[in-house]
């Protein structure tokens, strides 16, 4: 694997790099978040070992920036913070795994092997349509870089359209996909959620309707 280590402590980064090279990995080291970003943009890495507490740009922000730029490398966070909320924040930012310092090199090697066995097709990639972005790994939605707050059903409807960008979806089809076990919901419920979703997109600055009504049939994502 081609691996990028983003770690500002040479006492950790250099021995780690040497150990990974002995395992026949190609390794680069970045000493801060900005340098890590530059390395990641310039190189095609399979795995990024990312410290959380970094100078110039912290690990969480860097992780989010990488995922927003469609970086598909596996990200394994290395940090001394071992509380559950810290782990949740890291994973929600787009990390694939989390390892608490100090750690044994054997455990790190095992985690790298586990990540390398994952099929790329199983990765949840960021869904993009124009300036609209939806990250399934963190359930984070933005328009032109601004966060968009959605209800769970609004989010699910938007995700459904983004995953089926050329398909016309009828109200009954959306109802079957998202309200399968809710017998009290009807097609007017779908219409209401789509109306609210459109309003929120316009309120955040969208000058276009991302969801188009195909009269007599249903809805679809507006072609770009």
C-alpha positions as CSV (number, residue, x, y, z in Angstrom):
1,X,0.0,0.0,0.0
2,X,1.0,3.6,-0.5
3,X,0.7,5.3,3.0
4,X,0.8,8.9,4.1
5,X,1.6,9.5,7.8
6,X,0.3,12.9,9.0
7,X,2.0,13.3,12.4
8,X,3.9,16.2,13.9
9,X,5.9,14.1,16.5
10,X,9.0,12.7,14.8
11,X,9.5,10.3,17.7
12,X,6.3,8.6,16.5
13,X,6.3,9.3,12.8
14,X,9.8,8.1,11.9
15,X,9.9,4.7,13.7
16,X,6.3,4.1,12.4
17,X,7.4,4.9,8.8
18,X,10.4,2.6,9.1
19,X,8.3,-0.3,10.4
20,X,5.8,0.2,7.6
21,X,8.6,0.2,5.0
22,X,9.9,-3.1,6.4
23,X,6.4,-4.4,5.6
24,X,6.9,-3.3,2.0
25,X,4.7,-0.3,2.1
26,X,5.6,3.0,0.4
27,X,5.5,5.7,3.0
28,X,5.5,9.5,3.1
29,X,5.5,11.7,6.2
30,X,3.7,15.1,6.6
31,X,4.5,17.1,9.7
32,X,1.3,19.2,10.0
33,X,-2.2,19.4,8.6
34,X,-1.5,21.8,5.8
35,X,1.4,19.7,4.6
36,X,-0.8,16.6,4.9
37,X,-3.4,18.2,2.7
38,X,-0.8,19.1,0.1
39,X,0.6,15.6,0.1
40,X,-2.8,14.0,-0.2
41,X,-3.7,16.3,-3.1
42,X,-0.5,15.5,-5.0
43,X,-0.3,11.7,-4.3
44,X,-2.7,8.8,-4.8
45,X,-2.6,7.2,-1.3
46,X,-4.3,4.0,-0.3
47,X,-4.2,4.8,3.4
48,X,-3.7,8.0,5.5
49,X,-2.6,7.6,9.2
50,X,-3.9,10.8,10.6
51,X,-3.1,12.4,14.0
52,X,-5.8,14.5,15.5
53,X,-3.7,17.2,17.3
54,X,-1.8,18.8,14.4
55,X,-0.3,22.3,13.9
56,X,-1.8,24.6,11.3
57,X,-4.8,22.4,10.5
58,X,-6.2,19.8,13.0
59,X,-6.9,16.2,12.1
60,X,-10.7,16.4,12.2
61,X,-10.8,19.4,9.8
62,X,-8.3,17.8,7.5
63,X,-10.3,14.6,7.5
64,X,-13.5,16.5,6.5
65,X,-11.6,18.4,3.8
66,X,-10.2,15.2,2.4
67,X,-13.7,13.6,2.2
68,X,-15.2,16.7,0.7
69,X,-12.6,16.6,-2.0
70,X,-13.6,13.0,-2.8
71,X,-10.4,11.5,-1.4
72,X,-11.1,7.7,-1.3
73,X,-8.1,6.7,0.7
74,X,-8.7,4.8,3.9
75,X,-8.2,7.1,6.9
76,X,-7.0,5.6,10.2
77,X,-6.9,8.2,13.0
78,X,-4.1,8.0,15.6
79,X,-4.7,10.0,18.8
80,X,-4.2,10.0,22.6
81,X,-7.9,10.9,23.0
82,X,-9.7,7.7,24.0
83,X,-13.2,8.9,25.1
84,X,-16.2,7.6,23.2
85,X,-17.3,11.1,22.1
86,X,-13.8,11.7,20.6
87,X,-14.1,8.5,18.7
88,X,-17.5,9.3,17.4
89,X,-16.4,12.7,16.2
90,X,-13.5,11.2,14.3
91,X,-15.6,8.5,12.6
92,X,-18.3,11.0,11.8
93,X,-15.7,13.2,10.1
94,X,-15.0,10.4,7.7
95,X,-12.4,8.2,9.3
96,X,-12.5,4.4,8.7
97,X,-10.8,3.4,11.9
98,X,-9.5,4.8,15.2
99,X,-6.4,3.7,17.2
100,X,-5.5,5.2,20.6
101,X,-1.9,6.1,21.5
102,X,0.2,4.4,22.7
103,X,-0.4,1.4,20.5
104,X,1.5,-1.7,19.5
105,X,2.8,-1.8,16.0
106,X,1.4,-5.3,15.7
107,X,-2.1,-4.0,16.3
108,X,-1.6,-1.2,13.8
109,X,-0.4,-3.7,11.2
110,X,-3.5,-5.9,11.8
111,X,-5.8,-2.9,11.4
112,X,-4.0,-2.0,8.1
113,X,-4.5,-5.5,6.8
114,X,-8.2,-5.4,7.7
115,X,-8.7,-2.1,5.9
116,X,-6.8,-3.4,2.8
117,X,-9.2,-6.3,2.6
118,X,-12.2,-4.0,2.2
119,X,-13.5,-3.8,-1.3
120,X,-13.4,-0.3,-2.8
121,X,-17.0,-0.8,-4.0
122,X,-18.2,-1.0,-0.4
123,X,-16.9,2.5,0.4
124,X,-19.6,5.2,0.8
125,X,-18.5,8.0,-1.5
126,X,-19.7,11.6,-1.2
127,X,-22.7,12.2,-3.5
128,X,-22.4,15.4,-5.5
129,X,-24.8,17.3,-7.7
130,X,-23.6,20.8,-8.7
131,X,-22.9,22.6,-5.4
132,X,-24.9,20.2,-3.4
133,X,-22.9,17.5,-1.5
134,X,-24.1,14.7,0.7
135,X,-21.7,12.5,2.7
136,X,-23.4,9.2,3.7
137,X,-20.6,8.4,6.2
138,X,-21.4,11.4,8.3
139,X,-24.9,12.2,7.1
140,X,-23.6,15.7,6.5
141,X,-25.2,17.8,3.7
142,X,-23.8,21.1,2.3
143,X,-24.8,23.5,-0.4
144,X,-21.9,25.7,-1.7
145,X,-20.0,24.8,1.4
146,X,-22.7,25.8,3.8
147,X,-24.3,23.1,6.1
148,X,-27.9,22.2,5.3
149,X,-30.0,21.1,8.3
150,X,-32.5,18.4,7.3
151,X,-35.0,16.2,9.1
152,X,-34.3,12.4,8.8
153,X,-36.9,11.9,6.1
154,X,-35.8,15.0,4.1
155,X,-32.2,13.6,4.3
156,X,-33.4,10.1,3.1
157,X,-35.4,11.6,0.2
158,X,-32.4,13.7,-0.9
159,X,-30.0,10.8,-0.6
160,X,-32.5,8.7,-2.7
161,X,-32.5,11.2,-5.5
162,X,-28.7,11.6,-5.4
163,X,-28.2,7.8,-5.6
164,X,-30.6,7.6,-8.6
165,X,-29.7,10.8,-10.5
166,X,-31.3,9.9,-13.8
167,X,-34.4,8.0,-12.5
168,X,-37.9,9.4,-12.2
169,X,-39.3,8.4,-8.8
170,X,-43.0,8.3,-8.2
171,X,-44.5,9.3,-4.9
172,X,-45.5,5.7,-4.3
173,X,-41.9,4.5,-5.1
174,X,-40.5,7.0,-2.6
175,X,-43.1,5.9,0.0
176,X,-42.2,2.2,-0.5
177,X,-38.5,3.0,-0.2
178,X,-38.6,5.2,2.9
179,X,-41.8,4.5,4.7
180,X,-42.0,0.8,4.3
181,X,-43.2,0.0,7.8
182,X,-45.3,3.2,8.3
183,X,-48.7,2.4,7.2
184,X,-50.2,5.7,8.2
185,X,-48.1,7.7,5.7
186,X,-49.6,8.5,2.3
187,X,-48.3,10.1,-0.9
188,X,-49.2,13.6,0.3
189,X,-46.6,13.0,3.0
190,X,-43.9,12.6,0.3
191,X,-45.1,15.8,-1.4
192,X,-44.9,17.7,1.9
193,X,-41.3,16.6,2.6
194,X,-40.2,17.4,-1.0
195,X,-41.8,20.9,-0.7
196,X,-40.0,21.5,2.6
197,X,-36.7,20.2,1.1
198,X,-37.0,22.7,-1.8
199,X,-37.7,25.5,0.6
200,X,-34.6,24.8,2.7
201,X,-32.4,24.6,-0.4
202,X,-33.7,28.0,-1.6
203,X,-33.3,29.5,1.9
204,X,-29.6,28.5,1.9
205,X,-29.0,30.2,-1.4
206,X,-29.9,27.8,-4.2
207,X,-31.3,29.6,-7.2
208,X,-32.5,26.4,-8.9
209,X,-34.8,23.6,-8.0
210,X,-32.7,20.5,-7.6
211,X,-35.8,18.3,-7.5
212,X,-37.9,18.6,-10.7
213,X,-41.6,17.6,-10.9
214,X,-42.4,15.4,-13.9
215,X,-46.1,16.1,-14.1
216,X,-48.3,13.0,-14.1
217,X,-45.3,10.8,-13.2
218,X,-43.2,11.8,-10.2
219,X,-40.0,13.6,-9.4
220,X,-36.4,13.5,-10.5
221,X,-33.1,15.2,-9.9
222,X,-32.7,18.1,-12.3
223,X,-30.2,17.3,-15.0
224,X,-26.9,19.2,-14.7
